[in-house]
Amino acid sequence: MTLGHVIIPADQTNPRHRHPNCDEILHLLKGRLEHSLGDQKFVLNPGDTISIPAGQWHNARALDGADAEMVICFSSADRETEFEG
């Protein structure tokens, strides 16, 4: 298992990617996020958590002109990441 702290700067996105060998759980601490998961999009508010199954394409965008701060957890200590495109 791996645990991390991530900040996506205001109005920025991280690249669309997937983790073929592990599940991910993301818990939003501050700010708001639009999070894509496969073909779906979800808006997360502080206190919301999203579970991302292994192999699913996803990314997030910080909303409302504010940084989005989150805690992320992966089911593997040796997390693999593949980027789309």
C-alpha positions in Angstrom: 0.0 0.0 0.0 1.1 3.6 -0.7 -0.2 6.8 0.8 0.4 10.2 -0.6 -0.5 13.9 -0.3 -1.3 15.8 -3.6 -2.2 19.4 -4.5 -3.5 20.2 -7.9 -3.1 24.0 -8.5 -6.1 26.2 -9.1 -7.8 25.6 -12.5 -5.1 23.0 -13.5 -5.5 19.3 -14.4 -3.3 16.2 -14.0 -2.7 14.1 -17.2 -5.3 11.4 -17.9 -3.7 8.1 -16.7 -4.3 4.7 -15.2 -2.7 2.3 -12.8 -2.8 -1.2 -14.3 -1.6 -3.0 -11.2 -3.5 -1.3 -8.3 -6.7 0.3 -7.1 -6.6 4.0 -6.0 -8.7 5.8 -3.4 -8.7 9.6 -3.4 -10.1 11.7 -0.5 -10.5 15.4 -1.0 -9.4 17.6 1.9 -9.8 21.2 0.4 -11.1 22.8 -2.7 -13.3 21.2 -5.4 -12.5 18.7 -8.1 -14.0 17.5 -11.3 -12.8 14.0 -11.6 -13.1 11.9 -14.7 -13.4 8.1 -14.3 -13.7 6.2 -17.6 -16.6 8.0 -19.5 -18.1 9.6 -16.3 -17.3 12.8 -14.5 -17.9 13.5 -10.8 -17.6 16.8 -8.8 -16.0 16.3 -5.5 -16.3 18.6 -2.5 -14.2 18.5 0.7 -14.8 15.2 2.6 -15.7 13.3 -0.6 -13.9 10.1 -1.5 -13.7 8.3 -4.9 -12.5 4.7 -5.5 -10.7 4.1 -8.8 -10.4 0.5 -9.9 -7.1 -0.8 -11.4 -6.8 -0.1 -15.1 -9.5 2.7 -15.2 -8.5 5.9 -17.1 -8.9 9.0 -14.9 -7.8 12.5 -14.1 -8.8 15.5 -12.0 -9.2 19.3 -12.5 -9.2 21.8 -9.7 -12.3 24.0 -9.8 -13.4 27.5 -8.6 -9.9 29.1 -8.8 -8.6 27.3 -5.8 -6.1 24.6 -5.2 -7.4 21.1 -4.6 -5.7 19.2 -1.8 -6.2 15.5 -1.3 -4.9 12.3 0.2 -4.4 9.3 -2.2 -3.9 5.7 -1.4 -2.8 2.9 -3.7 -3.2 -0.9 -3.1 0.4 -1.5 -4.2 3.7 -0.2 -2.9 5.0 -0.6 -6.5 2.4 1.6 -8.3 2.6 1.5 -12.1 1.3 4.5 -14.1 0.4 4.7 -17.8 -0.5 8.0 -19.5 -3.1 8.3 -22.3 -2.2 9.3 -25.8 
